[in-house]
């Protein structure tokens, strides 16, 4: 019998991609850059996300859905709130009251650039 090691640490970049792909139509670009290495000395006692290198991300996303033509998302502020709320609803951000949270500290968005 082969001994396969499986990681117990989830790949948060992949989880974010799945969430955004599922909830945002017409995505033409979706890239996630892990910037956690820039914050290695960040004191973060929540879920040790800084230690495992998955605490800070930059997301590049292009989609017609996230554009000024969509009246509900006609401003950058509304677009950013929409994406942040998707991630929050799916437990991406650190939340000390939610043990299911993935513990991400920071997400920077670049939408339709």
ZIKA-V73259 format. One line per field, one symbol per residue. psi: psi as a letter, one per 40 degrees, with the letter a starting at -180 (. if undefined). A space follows every 10 residues. Layout:
psi->???
This chain:
psi->hihhhihehi hddddddddd ddehifhehh ihhheddefd ehhhehefdd deffdhihhh hhhddgiddh ddfeiddddd dddddddddf fdihheehee iefhdhhhhh hf.
